[in-house]
């Protein structure tokens, strides 16, 4: 049984089509990356999975149930919009959320203590939430999400706004949940975390599915004739070479998708005429470059809106 099954789901708001005939599955025991540009429909899809919204058409099953409310105590949800009761003390806040998941008494207290220790906030339990930094508040909300040890974790941008140390801390905690057999649906814009954490990836744009599959297989399929090099000089000269089909320049690191007929050694021989090459290798395409390529192709294929003028559409 899949943890989540979404079949032919659509959702519109006031004439805006947020999700369009979307189908995918989330397999148990894996970390599934859920990607898409702003406005792609990710949060709307997550809210339909959790039955905060109802789909206009299609069906959704969560942990075997058609109504996610029936399995709410088996799900942990960290929403993108952060929010906590700022006047409450941290321990009281966590006890409140634990109580909503039917935790009681000594077991609830034990889990609160354990959770605060996991995120290194054991000395902050008596502080009011408003006394914590935003990053610390976010860690408290993560504890609230995992307090009842859910089978399914739904995390919407869990690392947004965190410093690198705390990103690493929460990443390790998420992967520990995976090792314990839990399933994670993980919405993010941070492609490096997808490559490091996710087993499978789903990419949507304008509510439609563009990509769905194993991360390694996706990178290999889109990585034919991909090269990376570290360099000194003007990367614009590399991007302008005829051998390059598409490229991403990070200032000192250059990733290029070469044209099918080009051999990487031939590209290297040309590149050294334009920049000082410090390192060169063939590689699988990064998730960042795949994301940009697929979303860019979709946007390029979309019709250009025509300006409306008096008497009709200018054409």
N, C-alpha and C positions, 0 to 999 in steps of 0.2 A: 504494500500500500504506500502510495506517495504521501508526503506530508502535506502538500498543497497541489490541487489540480484546478487549473483555470481553463475553461473551455468556451471559446467564442464569445468573450465578454466585451460589452460595449457600455459606455457611460457618457452622457452629455449633460452639460449645465447651461441653461439659458441659450441654447443654440450652439454652444462650443462643444465640439466632440473631443472629450478628454482621453477616452480609450476607445479603440476601434477593433472589434473582432479579434481580441487578444486571446491566445491560447499558450499555455506553458505548464510545466510541472516542476515541482521542487521535490527532489528525491531525499529520502531520509538519511540522516547521518553525514550530510555534506554541507559545505558553505557555498551558497549560491549568491553570486554578485548580481545586483540588479542595477543596470546602468541606463543613463539617458540624459540628454541636456535638460536644462531648466524648462519646465512646462511640458515634458515628454509624457506625463501621465503616471509616473512612478508612485507618487504619494496617493493619488486617487486609487490606483490598483491596490496598494497596501490597505487602504481604508475599506475597500470592498472585500478583501480577504478577511479582514477583521470584523466585517459586518457593521462598520460605522456608516458606510454607504451601501446601498443596494444596487447591483448592476441593472441597467435597463434591459439588457438581453444577455443570454448565456448563463453558465452555471459555475459555481465554485464549491469545491470540497476542501475542508481543512481537517486534517487528522481523521479522515473518514466521515466527517459530518458535513452536511450541506449548510448548516447554520453555525458559524464560528462561535456564537455565544454559548453553544452547548459544550464547547471545549475551552472556554476562556481561562480556566485554571491550569491548563496545559500549555498556554502560550504566554510568552513575555514580549512586550511591545515597548520599544523606545522610539517615541515620535521625533520627527525632525524639529518640531516646535518645542523647545525646551520650556518647562514650566514647573515650578514647585511652590508650595506654600511658604512664602519667604519668612513669615513670622514664627513658623514652627521650628522646634529644635530638631536637629538631624535625626536623632534616634526616634523621636516621636513620629516624624514624617515616615521613616522606614517601617515603623510598627503599624502605622495607618495603612500603608500600601500592602504590607504583609497580611493584615487583617482582611483586606479586600480579596485576597487569594486564599482565605480560610486558614491561615496560620494563626496559632494561638499560643499563649503562655510561654513556658520555658523554651519550646522549640522555636518560637518566633524570636525570642531574645537571643538565642544561640545563633540563629541565622543572621540577625542584624549585626551582632558582634563580628561574626566571621566575614560578612560582606564588607564592613568598614575596614577590617584588617586587609582584605584582598586589595582594596584600592588605596591603602595607606592613609586612611582617615580615622583610625581608631581613637585618636586624641581629640576629634572634633565632634563627637556624638552629642555633647551637651550644648554646642553652639547653635545659634539660630541660623537658618539657611541663608538669610541675607548677609551674614557675616563671612560667608565663604566666597571665594573667587568664582567666576563663571565656570572655569575648568573644574573646580572642586564640586560645584553644584551638579555639573554634568556627570561626574563620577558617582555622586550620590544617586542620581536618577538611573544610572546603569545598575547600581546595586539593587534598586527597587525593581528593575526589570528581571533580574536573575534570582531574586530572593526566594522564590517558591520553586526553584530548579525546574523551569519549564522544559517540555520536550521540544518546543519550537520557539526559536528566538527570531523576532522580526525587528531589525535594527535599521532605522532611517537616518542616514548620515551620522553614525555614532561617534566619529572622530572629528567632526567639524568644530573648529575653534580650539582644539587641544594642542598643547605643545608636544614636541616630538617624544619626550619622555613618557608622557601620559598616553599618547597614541600607542606607543610600544606596550605599555602596561595593559591597556584595554584589549589590544590585539592579542596578546598572550592569553588573556582571560577568555576571549571568544574562542580561540583555538583549543583551549583546555576543555571548553564545553563540547566542541566537536569531538575531541578524543574521548569524551564521556558518552558519545553516541547521540548527542543532541543535533538538531537540524537548525541551520541559520540561513535566513534570507536577509541579505545585507545590501541596502541601497547606499550608493556612494558616488562621489565625483572623483575620488582619489584612486587613480588607475594603478599606482604602485602598490596600493593595498590589495587591489584585486589580484594582481600577479602574485603577491606573497601569501594571500589567505584563501582565495576562492578555488573550489574544485570545478565549478561550472559558472557560466556567465550568461545573462540575458540582457540584451540591449534593445531599448525601444526608442522610437522617435515619433512625435505627434500621435502617441497612443497606439502605434503599430509596432510589431516585432520586426527588428532588423537582423537579429543574431541570437542564437540560442545553442549552447553546446559546451563541451569540455574546454577549459581554458587552454590547456596544452595543445589540443587539436585545433582550436581556433587560431592560436598564434602561429602554428605551423602552416595551416591552410592559407593564412594571409601573409605569411612571411617568406614566400618564395622570392629569392633575389633581394633580400633585405640585407643591408650592410650598415654598420655603425663605425664611426671613427672619432677619435679625439684629436683636436687640431688647434693650431694657433694661426690667426689670420682672419680673413673676411669670408665668413660662411656663405654669404650671398653668391660668391663665385662658384661654390659647389652646387648650390641649388639651381644655378643657371645652366649647368652642364647638360648637354643633350641626352646623356645616358640616364638622367634622373627622371623618373615618372612622378614621384611625390617625395616630399622631404619634410623633416622637422629639425630645426636648428635651435639648439639650446645655448648658443654662444661659444662653447668650447667642445660640445658634443653634437655630432651630426648623425641623424638616422635617415637613410634613404631607401626607398623602394625603387630599384633599378628597372629599366624597361626589360621585357622578357628576353630580348636578343642579346643583352649586355652581360658579359662575364665580369664578376667582381674584380679580378685582377686587372682587367682593362680599365675599369673605373678608377682603381687605385693609381694606376700609372698616369692617368689624366689628373687626378686630384692633387698629386704632389707638385704639379706645375702651378697650382693656384694657392695652396696653403701648406703649412708645415704639419705633416701628419705625425702624430705622436703614438697613435694606436689605431689598428684597423682590424675588423673582424666581420665575418658573416654571422647573422643572428636571426632568431625568430623576431617577427614584428612585435613591438610593444603593444599592450592594450591601449595605450594613449594614441598611438598612430592609427590603430585599427578603428578606434572610436571616432577620431577626427575624419578619417577617410570615409567611413560609412555614413556618418551624419552629414558630412560635406556633400557627398554624392546625392543623398536624399534632398538636401536643401537646394542643390543645383537643379534637380529634376522637378522641383515644385514650380507651378505656374506663378509668374510675377503678378501680384495684384495690380489691377488697372485703376488709376485714379478716377473717382466719380466726379463728374462735372454736371452743371445744370443741363438738363435735357437727356441725361443718360451717361453711359460709360464711354470715355474717350478711347477710341480704338484705331 
